[in-house]
Amino acid sequence: VISVHLKDYDPGLPPGDDPTIYPIPEQAQVTEPGSGPTDFKPVLAALDETGVDHRFVEVDVAPEPVTAIASAYDYLTAL
């Protein structure tokens, strides 16, 4: 494995109810790393230990994509 996609999933968020925005209702529950319940510190440590060099942050549908990616970047680089 040379790369992974990092996502956070918050089941406390409501599923999407508009199929034109959320073809899969659970996409509304995907949030940027750092704003959901997942502790990414051990995830990143495991990636380091196993030699995974490339990590991609992905949020399926973000109301403010630039803000979401900036927030995720700030969170992940601070770990």
DSSP file with accessible surface (Angstrom, degrees, kcal/mol):
  #  RESIDUE AA STRUCTURE BP1 BP2  ACC     N-H-->O    O-->H-N    N-H-->O    O-->H-N    TCO  KAPPA ALPHA  PHI   PSI    X-CA   Y-CA   Z-CA
    1    1 A V              0   0  141      0, 0.0    52,-0.1     0, 0.0     3,-0.1   0.000 360.0 360.0 360.0 125.7    0.0    0.0    0.0
    2    2 A I        +     0   0  126      1,-0.2    52,-1.8    50,-0.1    51,-0.4   0.564 360.0  22.4-110.4 -14.5    1.5    3.3   -1.0
    3    3 A S  E     -a   54   0A  47     50,-0.2     2,-0.3    49,-0.1    -1,-0.2  -0.994  56.3-167.9-151.6 155.9   -1.4    5.7   -0.3
    4    4 A V  E     -a   55   0A  35     50,-1.8    52,-2.8    -2,-0.3     2,-0.5  -0.967  22.1-127.6-139.2 155.6   -4.6    6.0    1.7
    5    5 A H  E     -a   56   0A 116     -2,-0.3     2,-0.6    50,-0.2    52,-0.2  -0.916  24.4-147.5-100.8 129.3   -7.6    8.3    1.8
    6    6 A L  E     +a   57   0A  10     50,-4.0    52,-2.5    -2,-0.5     2,-0.3  -0.877  28.2 159.4-101.9 122.6   -8.2    9.8    5.2
    7    7 A K        -     0   0   80     -2,-0.6     2,-0.4    50,-0.2    25,-0.1  -0.947  28.5-144.0-133.3 157.5  -11.9   10.4    6.1
    8    8 A D  E     -B   31   0B   0     23,-1.6    23,-2.7    -2,-0.3     2,-0.5  -0.947  12.5-158.0-120.8 146.6  -13.7   10.9    9.3
    9    9 A Y  E     -B   30   0B 101     -2,-0.4    21,-0.2    21,-0.3    29,-0.1  -0.992   5.4-168.3-129.2 123.7  -17.3    9.6    9.8
   10   10 A D    >   -     0   0   45     19,-3.2     3,-2.0    -2,-0.5    -2,-0.0  -0.892   6.2-171.0-116.0 100.3  -19.6   11.0   12.4
   11   11 A P  T 3  S+     0   0   83      0, 0.0    -1,-0.1     0, 0.0    19,-0.1   0.648  83.2  72.0 -65.7 -10.2  -22.7    8.8   12.8
   12   12 A G  T 3  S+     0   0   69     17,-0.1    17,-0.0     2,-0.1    -2,-0.0   0.656  81.2  87.0 -76.8 -16.2  -24.2   11.6   15.0
   13   13 A L  S <  S-     0   0   63     -3,-2.0    16,-0.1    16,-0.2    15,-0.0  -0.586  91.6-104.8 -79.2 149.2  -24.7   13.7   11.9
   14   14 A P        -     0   0   97      0, 0.0    -1,-0.1     0, 0.0     3,-0.1  -0.441  35.7-108.8 -73.4 145.0  -28.0   13.2   10.0
   15   15 A P        -     0   0   74      0, 0.0    11,-0.2     0, 0.0     2,-0.1  -0.341  44.1 -92.7 -64.5 154.5  -27.9   11.3    6.7
   16   16 A G        -     0   0   11      9,-3.0    11,-0.1     8,-0.2    13,-0.0  -0.457  33.5-169.6 -70.0 140.2  -28.4   13.4    3.6
   17   17 A D        +     0   0  154     -2,-0.1    -1,-0.1     1,-0.1     3,-0.1   0.391  65.5  80.3-112.4   3.4  -32.0   13.6    2.4
   18   18 A D    >>  -     0   0   58      1,-0.1     4,-3.3     7,-0.1     3,-1.6  -0.900  59.8-164.3-111.7 105.0  -31.4   15.2   -1.0
   19   19 A P  T 34 S+     0   0   95      0, 0.0    -1,-0.1     0, 0.0    -3,-0.0   0.698  87.3  64.2 -65.5 -14.9  -30.3   12.6   -3.5
   20   20 A T  T 34 S+     0   0  122      2,-0.1    -2,-0.0     1,-0.1    -3,-0.0   0.772 118.2  26.4 -77.1 -22.7  -29.1   15.3   -5.9
   21   21 A I  T <4 S+     0   0   84     -3,-1.6     3,-0.1     1,-0.2    -1,-0.1   0.785 134.5  32.5-100.9 -42.1  -26.5   16.3   -3.3
   22   22 A Y     <  +     0   0   47     -4,-3.3    -1,-0.2     1,-0.1    -2,-0.1  -0.789  58.4 175.5-120.3  83.9  -26.0   13.0   -1.5
   23   23 A P  S    S+     0   0   95      0, 0.0    -1,-0.1     0, 0.0     3,-0.1   0.848  87.8  41.7 -57.3 -30.8  -26.5   10.1   -3.8
   24   24 A I  S >  S-     0   0   96     -3,-0.1     3,-2.5     1,-0.1     4,-0.4  -0.974  87.3-145.5-113.6 114.3  -25.5    7.9   -0.8
   25   25 A P  G >  S+     0   0   56      0, 0.0    -9,-3.0     0, 0.0     3,-1.6   0.836  95.5  63.5 -52.9 -33.6  -27.2    9.4    2.3
   26   26 A E  G >  S+     0   0   92      1,-0.3     3,-1.9   -11,-0.2     4,-0.3   0.664  81.0  81.9 -67.9 -14.3  -24.3    8.5    4.5
   27   27 A Q  G X  S+     0   0   36     -3,-2.5     3,-1.3     1,-0.3    34,-0.5   0.816  82.8  62.9 -59.8 -27.4  -22.1   10.9    2.6
   28   28 A A  G <  S+     0   0   21     -3,-1.6    -1,-0.3    -4,-0.4    -2,-0.2   0.678  98.2  56.8 -70.1 -14.8  -23.5   13.7    4.7
   29   29 A Q  G <  S+     0   0   13     -3,-1.9   -19,-3.2    -4,-0.2     2,-0.5   0.450  82.7  99.2 -96.3  -1.9  -22.0   12.0    7.7
   30   30 A V  E <   +B    9   0B  19     -3,-1.3    31,-0.3    -4,-0.3     2,-0.3  -0.748  53.1 173.3 -85.5 126.9  -18.4   12.1    6.3
   31   31 A T  E     -B    8   0B  20    -23,-2.7   -23,-1.6    -2,-0.5    27,-0.1  -0.854  37.0 -82.7-130.7 165.7  -16.6   15.0    7.8
   32   32 A E    >   -     0   0   35     -2,-0.3     3,-2.1   -25,-0.1     4,-0.4  -0.379  58.1 -88.0 -70.6 147.7  -13.0   16.2    7.6
   33   33 A P  T 3  S+     0   0    0      0, 0.0    42,-0.2     0, 0.0    43,-0.2  -0.290 115.5  34.8 -52.9 134.9  -10.4   14.7    9.9
   34   34 A G  T 3  S+     0   0   36      4,-0.3    -2,-0.1     2,-0.1    38,-0.0   0.153 107.1  67.8 102.9 -16.2  -10.4   16.5   13.2
   35   35 A S  S <  S+     0   0   53     -3,-2.1    -3,-0.1    -4,-0.0    37,-0.0   0.496  94.3  59.1-112.7  -3.7  -14.1   17.3   13.4
   36   36 A G  S    S-     0   0   19     -4,-0.4   -26,-0.1     2,-0.2    -2,-0.1  -0.429  99.2 -90.0-109.6-169.2  -15.4   13.8   13.8
   37   37 A P  S    S+     0   0   89      0, 0.0     2,-0.2     0, 0.0   -27,-0.1   0.591  84.3 111.5 -83.6  -8.3  -14.8   11.1   16.5
   38   38 A T        -     0   0   54    -29,-0.1     2,-0.9     1,-0.1    -4,-0.3  -0.466  61.7-141.0 -74.4 132.1  -11.8    9.4   14.9
   39   39 A D     >  -     0   0   98     -2,-0.2     4,-0.6     1,-0.1    -1,-0.1  -0.810  19.1-175.1 -89.4 105.6   -8.4    9.8   16.7
   40   40 A F  H  >  +     0   0    5     -2,-0.9     4,-3.0     1,-0.2     5,-0.3   0.626  64.3  83.9 -82.7 -11.3   -6.1   10.1   13.8
   41   41 A K  H  > S+     0   0  131      1,-0.2     4,-2.2     2,-0.2    -1,-0.2   0.959  97.5  39.4 -58.8 -50.6   -2.8   10.1   15.8
   42   42 A P  H  > S+     0   0   75      0, 0.0     4,-2.3     0, 0.0    -1,-0.2   0.854 113.9  56.5 -68.9 -27.7   -2.6    6.3   16.0
   43   43 A V  H  X S+     0   0   54     -4,-0.6     4,-2.2     2,-0.2    -2,-0.2   0.958 109.9  43.9 -64.2 -48.3   -3.8    6.1   12.4
   44   44 A L  H  X S+     0   0   24     -4,-3.0     4,-2.5     1,-0.2    -1,-0.2   0.892 111.6  54.1 -64.9 -37.6   -0.9    8.3   11.2
   45   45 A A  H  X S+     0   0   40     -4,-2.2     4,-2.6    -5,-0.3    -1,-0.2   0.919 108.5  49.2 -61.9 -42.5    1.5    6.4   13.4
   46   46 A A  H  X S+     0   0   46     -4,-2.3     4,-1.8     2,-0.2    -2,-0.2   0.896 110.1  51.2 -64.9 -37.7    0.4    3.1   11.9
   47   47 A L  H  X>S+     0   0   19     -4,-2.2     5,-2.4     2,-0.2     4,-0.6   0.911 111.0  48.3 -65.3 -40.8    0.9    4.6    8.4
   48   48 A D  H ><5S+     0   0  108     -4,-2.5     3,-0.9     1,-0.2    -2,-0.2   0.929 110.9  50.9 -62.2 -45.1    4.4    5.7    9.3
   49   49 A E  H 3<5S+     0   0  162     -4,-2.6    -1,-0.2     1,-0.2    -2,-0.2   0.813 113.7  44.0 -63.4 -32.3    5.2    2.3   10.8
   50   50 A T  H 3<5S-     0   0  103     -4,-1.8    -1,-0.2    -5,-0.2    -2,-0.2   0.423 115.1-111.5 -97.9   1.8    4.1    0.5    7.6
   51   51 A G  T <<5 +     0   0   44     -3,-0.9     2,-0.8    -4,-0.6    -3,-0.2   0.718  56.4 158.8  81.4  22.9    5.7    2.8    5.2
   52   52 A V      < +     0   0    7     -5,-2.4    -1,-0.2    -6,-0.2   -50,-0.1  -0.706  13.0 179.2 -81.3 113.4    2.6    4.4    3.6
   53   53 A D        +     0   0  124     -2,-0.8     2,-0.5   -51,-0.4    -1,-0.2   0.743  54.9  62.1 -88.8 -28.0    4.0    7.7    2.2
   54   54 A H  E     +a    3   0A 102    -52,-1.8   -50,-1.8     2,-0.0     2,-0.4  -0.903  55.3 178.2-113.5 127.3    0.9    9.3    0.6
   55   55 A R  E     -a    4   0A  75     -2,-0.5     2,-0.5   -52,-0.2   -50,-0.2  -0.989   8.2-164.4-127.3 130.6   -2.1   10.4    2.5
   56   56 A F  E     -a    5   0A 101    -52,-2.8   -50,-4.0    -2,-0.4     2,-0.4  -0.965  12.8-142.1-118.8 128.2   -5.1   12.1    0.9
   57   57 A V  E     -a    6   0A  39     -2,-0.5     2,-0.4   -52,-0.2   -50,-0.2  -0.752  25.7-176.3 -88.2 132.3   -7.8   13.9    2.9
   58   58 A E        -     0   0   67    -52,-2.5     2,-0.4    -2,-0.4   -50,-0.3  -0.995  20.8-179.6-136.2 131.7  -11.2   13.4    1.4
   59   59 A V        -     0   0   33     -2,-0.4     3,-0.3     1,-0.1   -27,-0.1  -0.993  21.9-147.9-124.6 120.0  -14.6   14.8    2.4
   60   60 A D  S    S+     0   0   50     -2,-0.4     2,-0.4     1,-0.3    -1,-0.1   0.932  83.4   2.4 -57.7 -53.0  -17.3   13.4    0.1
   61   61 A V  S    S-     0   0   42    -34,-0.5    -1,-0.3   -31,-0.3   -31,-0.1  -0.925  72.9-179.5-139.0 111.0  -19.6   16.5    0.1
   62   62 A A        -     0   0   21     -2,-0.4     4,-0.1    -3,-0.3   -31,-0.1  -0.952  25.9-147.8-114.8 128.8  -18.5   19.6    2.0
   63   63 A P  S    S+     0   0  114      0, 0.0    -1,-0.1     0, 0.0     4,-0.0   0.877 104.3  25.6 -58.6 -35.7  -20.6   22.7    2.2
   64   64 A E  S  > S-     0   0  128      1,-0.1     4,-2.7    -3,-0.1     5,-0.2  -0.774  77.0-179.8-127.0  83.4  -17.4   24.8    2.3
   65   65 A P  H  > S+     0   0   84      0, 0.0     4,-2.5     0, 0.0     5,-0.2   0.881  79.7  48.3 -58.2 -42.8  -14.7   22.6    0.6
   66   66 A V  H  > S+     0   0  116      1,-0.2     4,-2.2     2,-0.2     5,-0.2   0.928 114.1  46.8 -66.6 -41.0  -11.8   25.0    1.1
   67   67 A T  H  > S+     0   0   92      1,-0.2     4,-2.5     2,-0.2    -1,-0.2   0.916 112.0  51.6 -64.4 -41.9  -12.5   25.6    4.7
   68   68 A A  H  X S+     0   0    8     -4,-2.7     4,-2.4     2,-0.2    -2,-0.2   0.925 112.0  44.6 -62.6 -45.9  -12.9   21.8    5.3
   69   69 A I  H  X S+     0   0   80     -4,-2.5     4,-2.7     2,-0.2    -1,-0.2   0.897 113.2  51.0 -70.4 -35.5   -9.6   20.9    3.7
   70   70 A A  H  X S+     0   0   46     -4,-2.2     4,-2.6    -5,-0.2    -2,-0.2   0.930 111.7  47.9 -64.9 -42.0   -7.8   23.8    5.5
   71   71 A S  H  X S+     0   0   49     -4,-2.5     4,-2.4     2,-0.2    -2,-0.2   0.925 113.2  47.4 -63.5 -44.7   -9.3   22.6    8.8
   72   72 A A  H  X S+     0   0    0     -4,-2.4     4,-2.9     2,-0.2     5,-0.3   0.921 112.0  50.4 -63.4 -42.8   -8.3   19.0    8.1
   73   73 A Y  H  X S+     0   0  146     -4,-2.7     4,-2.7     2,-0.2     5,-0.3   0.938 110.8  48.6 -61.7 -46.9   -4.7   20.0    7.1
   74   74 A D  H  X S+     0   0  103     -4,-2.6     4,-1.1     1,-0.2    -1,-0.2   0.923 114.3  46.4 -59.8 -44.4   -4.3   22.1   10.3
   75   75 A Y  H  X S+     0   0   62     -4,-2.4     4,-0.5   -42,-0.2     3,-0.3   0.948 115.5  44.4 -62.8 -50.1   -5.5   19.2   12.4
   76   76 A L  H >< S+     0   0   24     -4,-2.9     3,-0.9     1,-0.2    -2,-0.2   0.881 112.1  50.5 -68.6 -37.1   -3.4   16.6   10.8
   77   77 A T  H 3< S+     0   0   82     -4,-2.7    -1,-0.2    -5,-0.3    -2,-0.2   0.756 105.0  59.1 -74.2 -19.5   -0.2   18.6   10.6
   78   78 A A  H 3<        0   0   84     -4,-1.1    -1,-0.2    -3,-0.3    -2,-0.2   0.629 360.0 360.0 -80.9 -12.0   -0.5   19.4   14.3
   79   79 A L    <<        0   0   78     -3,-0.9    -3,-0.0    -4,-0.5    -4,-0.0  -0.377 360.0 360.0 -77.1 360.0   -0.4   15.7   15.3
